[in-house]
Amino acid sequence: MKTFDVPLVYRSPLISAIKKSRKEADRMKKDFTPTLLDFGPLRIYLARHFGFCYGVENAIDIAFKTIEENEGKRIFLLSEMIHNPQVNNDLQEAGVRFLQDTGGNQLVPFEELTSDDIVLIPAFGTTLEIERKLNAIGIQTEKYNTTCPFVEKVWNRSEAISKSDYTIIIHGKPKHEETRATFSHAAANAPSVVVKDMAQTMELSKYILGEKAAADFYQEFKGQYSKGFDVDKHLMRIGVVNQTTMLASDTQAIADFLKETMIHKFGLTEESVKDHFADTRDTLCYATNDNQTAVTGMLRVDADLAIVVGGYNSSNTSHLVELCEEKLPTYFINNEDKILFQDSIVHYDFHNSTESITEGFLPGKEPVTVLITSGASCPDAVVEGVIKKLAGFYPASKSIEEVAAAFT
């Protein structure tokens, strides 16, 4: 696999040694058991897979090379490069300006841009409409496009099934940059509609089965369907793709449910269902799938709590939190500074979009067992910072260097 030039500030000697050791022992990635870091009074289990993925490293590599090679030129990012505060802050400190926020709201009007400016397309991709606007100004987007190849894979899958007259059902968060981009590309080729979860999918199925009046669809799914969408016509043949960072199990459940809906409506067999339901296979990216499976493996350990590290607006990270929350107390933080002292942690509730403080989050016993993972846009250096902060609460614990030596 291609390697990328990522700034050393995002790397971690400890994490690099662990990942290298695990990769050499398990090149086929069949072992999803976590890695034990035994500090003595503190035992940390790291998920088998976590941190920067291919698409994120590719985006960071392109962004910093662009800055280095274009001194004196104005450089803009369409929106956040990835959903990680450290990386985005570093880019802004290097002089990069954001044109939009993560919700698509304009921060710098396109009218202020000139053909001499550089605009980086983030890893999530962008809509065809925005690409056309930039190209009309004379800005070439191809050279500075950091769209993740696994996002582009979803777009290609959508285009392929659209040629067989299937409507595209997109499982994703309607306001997420990636879903907006995927919807734009899908809608350019076929009727498209976004479903955010199983609850919405079940409501969509009622329109397919004729259990709800077609006229109600346009209000219920407002802002989530393509122009000219005809409920009576465009839900006869469907295929499901997804925002690549959604929970794999959720996407599969949605696809299975809609497949059964089509079988029920048309009296189909498993063999004939393809006439109304496209076999799109899973469009979840490998990193999302690996990270989620690794969390499942990690949760088999008998632990006191879990800490998930990553950007608060990171979709893939929130799903790792969701998995951990089902099993044990879980704290979602974006850096080690959120751990104030041994009995206090500031953590994020993504369900309500609020931060809160929990006192006494570490149990008063030894050894304490903590599970740790991070999102695909979280630098390994941040994870090492969390590990050091926790280990520092236990004077009798081994040093980071001692623990790292076991993997070198």
C-alpha positions as CSV (number, residue, x, y, z in Angstrom):
1,M,0.0,0.0,0.0
2,K,1.2,3.5,-0.8
3,T,2.9,5.4,2.1
4,F,2.5,9.1,2.9
5,D,4.6,11.9,4.2
6,V,2.7,12.8,7.4
7,P,4.2,15.4,9.8
8,L,6.2,13.8,12.6
9,V,4.1,15.8,15.2
10,Y,1.2,13.4,14.5
11,R,3.3,10.3,15.0
12,S,3.9,8.4,18.2
13,P,7.0,6.2,18.8
14,L,5.0,4.0,21.1
15,I,2.0,3.5,18.9
16,S,4.2,3.0,15.8
17,A,6.1,0.3,17.5
18,I,2.9,-1.4,18.6
19,K,1.3,-1.2,15.1
20,K,4.5,-2.5,13.4
21,S,4.7,-5.4,15.8
22,R,1.0,-6.4,15.4
23,K,1.3,-6.1,11.6
24,E,4.3,-8.3,11.4
25,A,2.6,-11.0,13.5
26,D,-0.7,-10.7,11.7
27,R,-0.3,-9.6,8.1
28,M,-3.7,-11.0,7.0
29,K,-5.4,-8.9,9.8
30,K,-7.3,-11.9,11.1
31,D,-6.5,-11.2,14.8
32,F,-8.7,-8.6,16.3
33,T,-7.7,-9.0,19.9
34,P,-6.5,-5.8,21.6
35,T,-2.9,-5.1,22.6
36,L,-2.1,-5.0,26.3
37,L,0.1,-2.2,27.7
38,D,0.9,-3.4,31.2
39,F,2.0,-0.5,33.4
40,G,1.5,-2.5,36.6
41,P,-1.2,-0.7,38.6
42,L,-2.7,0.4,35.2
43,R,-3.5,-2.0,32.4
44,I,-4.4,-0.4,29.0
45,Y,-5.8,-2.5,26.2
46,L,-5.5,-0.8,22.8
47,A,-7.8,-1.8,20.0
48,R,-6.1,-3.8,17.2
49,H,-6.9,-1.1,14.7
50,F,-7.3,2.6,15.3
51,G,-6.1,6.0,14.2
52,F,-5.2,7.5,10.8
53,C,-6.5,5.6,7.8
54,Y,-5.4,5.6,4.1
55,G,-7.8,8.4,3.1
56,V,-6.8,10.7,6.1
57,E,-3.0,10.2,5.5
58,N,-3.5,10.9,1.8
59,A,-5.4,14.1,2.6
60,I,-2.8,15.3,5.1
61,D,0.0,14.5,2.8
62,I,-1.5,16.5,-0.1
63,A,-2.5,19.4,2.1
64,F,0.9,20.0,3.7
65,K,2.8,19.5,0.4
66,T,0.4,22.0,-1.2
67,I,1.4,24.6,1.5
68,E,5.1,23.8,1.1
69,E,5.0,24.1,-2.7
70,N,2.9,27.3,-3.0
71,E,4.5,29.8,-0.8
72,G,2.9,33.2,-1.2
73,K,-0.3,31.9,-2.8
74,R,-3.6,32.0,-1.1
75,I,-4.7,28.5,-0.1
76,F,-8.2,27.7,0.9
77,L,-9.9,24.5,2.2
78,L,-13.4,24.0,1.1
79,S,-14.3,22.9,4.7
80,E,-12.5,21.0,7.5
81,M,-9.9,18.7,5.9
82,I,-10.8,15.9,8.3
83,H,-12.8,15.9,11.5
84,N,-9.9,16.4,13.8
85,P,-9.3,19.7,15.7
86,Q,-5.5,19.4,15.9
87,V,-5.0,18.8,12.1
88,N,-7.4,21.6,11.2
89,N,-5.8,24.0,13.6
90,D,-2.4,23.2,12.2
91,L,-3.6,23.9,8.7
92,Q,-5.1,27.3,9.7
93,E,-1.9,28.3,11.6
94,A,-0.1,27.5,8.3
95,G,-2.3,30.1,6.6
96,V,-5.0,28.0,5.1
97,R,-8.5,29.5,5.3
98,F,-11.8,27.6,5.3
99,L,-14.4,28.5,2.8
100,Q,-17.2,26.8,4.6
101,D,-18.0,25.2,8.0
102,T,-18.9,21.6,8.4
103,G,-22.6,22.4,7.8
104,G,-21.9,23.9,4.4
105,N,-22.4,27.5,5.6
106,Q,-20.2,30.0,3.7
107,L,-17.3,31.6,5.7
108,V,-15.6,33.2,2.7
109,P,-17.8,34.0,-0.3
110,F,-16.8,32.3,-3.6
111,E,-17.0,35.8,-5.2
112,E,-13.7,36.6,-3.3
113,L,-11.8,33.9,-5.0
114,T,-9.7,34.3,-8.2
115,S,-8.2,31.9,-10.6
116,D,-4.8,32.3,-8.9
117,D,-6.2,30.8,-5.7
118,I,-5.8,27.2,-4.6
119,V,-8.8,25.4,-3.1
120,L,-8.3,22.0,-1.4
121,I,-11.2,19.5,-1.6
122,P,-11.4,17.7,1.8
123,A,-11.3,13.9,2.3
124,F,-15.1,13.8,2.4
125,G,-15.3,15.1,-1.2
126,T,-17.7,17.8,-2.3
127,T,-20.8,18.3,-4.4
128,L,-20.8,18.6,-8.2
129,E,-22.4,22.0,-7.8
130,I,-19.5,23.3,-5.8
131,E,-17.0,21.8,-8.2
132,R,-18.7,23.6,-11.0
133,K,-18.6,26.9,-9.2
134,L,-14.9,26.6,-8.5
135,N,-14.1,25.6,-12.1
136,A,-16.2,28.5,-13.4
137,I,-13.9,30.9,-11.4
138,G,-10.9,29.2,-13.1
139,I,-9.8,27.2,-10.1
140,Q,-8.6,23.7,-11.0
141,T,-9.8,21.3,-8.3
142,E,-8.3,18.0,-9.6
143,K,-4.7,18.6,-8.5
144,Y,-5.8,19.5,-5.0
145,N,-8.6,17.0,-4.5
146,T,-8.0,14.9,-1.4
147,T,-11.3,12.9,-1.7
148,C,-10.9,9.5,-0.1
149,P,-10.7,6.8,-2.7
150,F,-13.2,4.7,-0.6
151,V,-15.7,7.6,-0.9
152,E,-15.2,7.7,-4.6
153,K,-15.8,3.9,-4.6
154,V,-19.3,4.6,-3.3
155,W,-19.9,7.2,-6.0
156,N,-18.8,4.7,-8.7
157,R,-21.0,2.0,-7.2
158,S,-24.0,4.4,-7.3
159,E,-23.3,5.3,-10.9
160,A,-23.0,1.6,-11.9
161,I,-26.4,0.6,-10.5
162,S,-28.0,3.8,-11.8
163,K,-27.3,2.5,-15.4
164,S,-29.7,-0.3,-14.7
165,D,-32.5,2.1,-13.6
166,Y,-32.2,1.6,-9.9
167,T,-32.9,4.4,-7.4
168,I,-30.1,5.1,-4.9
169,I,-30.9,4.8,-1.2
170,I,-28.1,6.4,0.8
171,H,-27.6,5.5,4.4
172,G,-26.0,8.5,6.0
173,K,-26.3,11.6,8.1
174,P,-28.1,14.1,5.8
175,K,-26.0,17.1,6.9
176,H,-22.6,15.4,6.9
177,E,-20.2,16.6,4.2
178,E,-19.6,13.1,2.8
179,T,-23.3,12.3,2.6
180,R,-24.0,15.7,0.9
181,A,-21.3,14.9,-1.6
182,T,-22.4,11.3,-2.2
183,F,-26.0,12.5,-2.7
184,S,-24.9,15.1,-5.2
185,H,-23.0,12.5,-7.3
186,A,-25.8,9.9,-7.0
187,A,-28.6,12.3,-7.9
188,A,-26.7,13.3,-11.0
189,N,-27.3,9.8,-12.4
190,A,-30.4,8.5,-10.7
191,P,-33.3,9.4,-8.4
192,S,-31.8,9.4,-4.8
193,V,-33.0,9.6,-1.3
194,V,-31.1,9.7,2.1
195,V,-32.1,7.6,5.1
196,K,-30.4,8.5,8.4
197,D,-31.3,5.3,10.3
198,M,-33.5,2.3,10.6
199,A,-36.4,4.3,11.9
200,Q,-36.4,6.4,8.7
201,T,-35.9,3.3,6.6
202,M,-39.0,1.7,8.1
203,E,-41.0,4.8,7.2
204,L,-39.6,4.7,3.7
205,S,-40.7,1.1,3.4
206,K,-44.3,2.2,4.1
207,Y,-44.2,4.3,1.0
208,I,-42.8,1.4,-1.0
209,L,-45.7,-0.8,0.3
210,G,-48.3,1.9,-0.3
211,E,-49.1,2.0,3.4
212,K,-48.6,5.8,3.5
213,A,-49.8,8.4,1.1
214,A,-47.2,9.4,-1.5
215,A,-47.9,13.1,-0.9
216,D,-46.6,12.8,2.7
217,F,-43.2,11.6,1.6
218,Y,-42.1,15.1,0.3
219,Q,-42.6,16.6,3.8
220,E,-41.3,13.7,5.8
221,F,-38.1,13.4,3.7
222,K,-37.7,17.1,2.9
223,G,-34.2,18.0,1.9
224,Q,-33.3,14.3,1.5
225,Y,-34.5,13.4,-2.0
226,S,-33.4,14.4,-5.5
227,K,-35.2,16.9,-7.7
228,G,-38.1,15.4,-9.5
229,F,-38.4,12.4,-7.2
230,D,-41.6,10.4,-7.9
231,V,-42.6,8.2,-5.0
232,D,-44.9,6.0,-7.1
233,K,-42.3,5.5,-9.8
234,H,-38.9,5.7,-8.2
235,L,-39.2,3.2,-5.4
236,M,-39.8,0.2,-7.6
237,R,-36.2,-0.7,-8.1
238,I,-33.6,0.3,-5.4
239,G,-30.1,-0.2,-4.3
240,V,-28.4,0.8,-1.0
241,V,-25.0,2.5,-0.6
242,N,-23.7,4.4,2.5
243,Q,-21.7,7.1,4.0
244,T,-18.5,5.2,4.5
245,T,-18.2,5.9,8.2
246,M,-21.6,4.6,9.4
247,L,-21.9,1.5,11.5
248,A,-21.5,-1.6,9.3
249,S,-24.2,-3.5,11.1
250,D,-26.7,-0.6,10.7
251,T,-26.1,-0.4,7.0
252,Q,-26.4,-4.1,6.6
253,A,-29.6,-4.2,8.6
254,I,-31.1,-1.4,6.5
255,A,-30.2,-3.1,3.2
256,D,-31.6,-6.4,4.5
257,F,-34.8,-4.7,5.6
258,L,-35.4,-3.0,2.3
259,K,-34.6,-6.2,0.4
260,E,-37.3,-8.0,2.5
261,T,-39.6,-5.1,1.8
262,M,-39.2,-5.6,-2.0
263,I,-39.7,-9.3,-1.7
264,H,-42.9,-8.8,0.2
265,K,-44.2,-6.1,-2.2
266,F,-43.6,-8.0,-5.4
267,G,-43.9,-11.6,-4.1
268,L,-40.3,-12.3,-5.1
269,T,-37.9,-15.2,-4.3
270,E,-34.2,-14.8,-3.3
271,E,-33.3,-15.5,-6.9
272,S,-35.7,-13.0,-8.5
273,V,-35.2,-10.1,-6.0
274,K,-32.5,-8.7,-8.1
275,D,-35.2,-7.4,-10.5
276,H,-36.1,-4.9,-7.8
277,F,-33.1,-4.8,-5.4
278,A,-29.6,-4.2,-6.6
279,D,-26.7,-6.2,-5.0
280,T,-24.5,-3.4,-4.1
281,R,-22.5,-5.3,-1.5
282,D,-21.0,-3.3,1.4
283,T,-19.6,0.1,0.6
284,L,-18.2,0.7,4.1
285,C,-14.5,1.5,3.9
286,Y,-11.9,-1.0,5.1
287,A,-10.7,1.3,7.9
288,T,-14.1,1.9,9.3
289,N,-14.8,-1.8,9.2
290,D,-11.5,-2.8,10.8
291,N,-11.8,-0.2,13.5
292,Q,-15.4,-1.3,14.4
293,T,-14.4,-5.0,14.4
294,A,-11.4,-4.2,16.5
295,V,-13.6,-2.5,19.1
296,T,-15.8,-5.6,19.2
297,G,-12.7,-7.6,19.9
298,M,-11.5,-5.2,22.5
299,L,-14.8,-5.3,24.4
300,R,-14.3,-9.0,25.1
301,V,-11.8,-7.9,27.8
302,D,-13.2,-7.5,31.3
303,A,-12.4,-3.7,31.9
304,D,-13.4,-0.9,34.1
305,L,-14.0,1.8,31.5
306,A,-13.3,2.8,27.9
307,I,-11.9,6.0,26.4
308,V,-12.4,6.9,22.8
309,V,-10.3,9.7,21.4
310,G,-11.2,11.8,18.3
311,G,-12.9,14.9,17.0
312,Y,-16.3,15.5,18.4
313,N,-17.8,16.0,14.9
314,S,-16.2,12.8,13.6
315,S,-18.9,10.3,12.5
316,N,-16.7,7.2,12.5
317,T,-15.5,8.1,16.0
318,S,-19.0,8.5,17.4
319,H,-19.9,5.1,16.2
320,L,-16.9,3.6,18.1
321,V,-18.2,5.4,21.2
322,E,-21.7,3.9,20.5
323,L,-20.3,0.4,20.4
324,C,-18.4,0.9,23.7
325,E,-21.3,2.5,25.5
326,E,-23.3,-0.7,25.1
327,K,-20.8,-2.6,27.3
328,L,-19.2,-0.3,29.9
329,P,-18.7,3.4,31.1
330,T,-17.3,5.2,28.1
331,Y,-15.6,8.6,27.8
332,F,-15.3,10.5,24.5
333,I,-12.5,13.0,24.5
334,N,-10.5,14.9,21.8
335,N,-7.2,15.1,23.6
336,E,-5.3,14.4,26.9
337,D,-6.1,17.8,28.3
338,K,-9.7,16.7,28.9
339,I,-8.3,14.5,31.7
340,L,-8.0,17.1,34.4
341,F,-6.7,15.0,37.2
342,Q,-7.1,11.5,38.5
343,D,-10.7,11.8,39.5
344,S,-12.0,14.2,36.8
345,I,-12.6,14.0,33.1
346,V,-14.3,16.3,30.6
347,H,-16.0,14.2,28.0
348,Y,-18.4,14.7,25.1
349,D,-22.0,13.3,24.8
350,F,-22.5,13.1,21.0
351,H,-26.1,12.2,21.5
352,N,-26.8,15.7,23.0
353,S,-23.8,17.5,21.6
354,T,-22.7,18.6,25.1
355,E,-19.6,18.3,27.2
356,S,-19.8,17.3,30.9
357,I,-17.5,16.5,33.8
358,T,-17.4,13.2,35.5
359,E,-15.7,13.0,38.9
360,G,-14.1,9.7,40.1
361,F,-14.0,8.2,36.6
362,L,-11.1,6.0,37.6
363,P,-12.0,3.3,40.2
364,G,-10.1,3.4,43.5
365,K,-8.4,0.0,43.0
366,E,-5.4,-1.6,41.4
367,P,-4.9,-2.7,38.8
368,V,-7.3,-0.5,36.8
369,T,-8.1,-1.8,33.3
370,V,-8.9,0.8,30.6
371,L,-9.8,0.1,27.0
372,I,-8.7,2.8,24.4
373,T,-9.3,3.3,20.8
374,S,-9.5,6.3,18.5
375,G,-11.2,7.5,15.3
376,A,-9.7,7.3,11.8
377,S,-8.8,11.0,11.8
378,C,-7.1,11.1,15.2
379,P,-3.3,11.4,15.3
380,D,-1.4,8.6,17.2
381,A,0.4,11.3,19.1
382,V,-2.8,12.3,20.7
383,V,-3.5,8.7,21.8
384,E,0.0,8.5,23.3
385,G,-0.7,11.7,25.2
386,V,-3.8,10.1,26.7
387,I,-1.8,7.0,27.7
388,K,0.9,9.1,29.4
389,K,-1.7,11.2,31.2
390,L,-3.3,8.1,32.7
391,A,0.0,6.4,33.5
392,G,1.1,9.6,35.3
393,F,-1.6,9.1,37.9
394,Y,0.1,5.9,39.2
395,P,3.6,6.6,40.6
396,A,4.5,2.9,40.8
397,S,3.7,2.3,37.1
398,K,6.3,1.4,34.5
399,S,7.6,4.1,32.2
400,I,6.4,4.5,28.6
401,E,9.9,3.5,27.4
402,E,9.7,0.3,29.5
403,V,6.3,-0.6,28.0
404,A,7.4,0.3,24.5
405,A,10.5,-1.9,24.7
406,A,8.2,-5.0,24.7
407,F,7.3,-4.2,21.1
408,T,10.7,-3.3,19.6
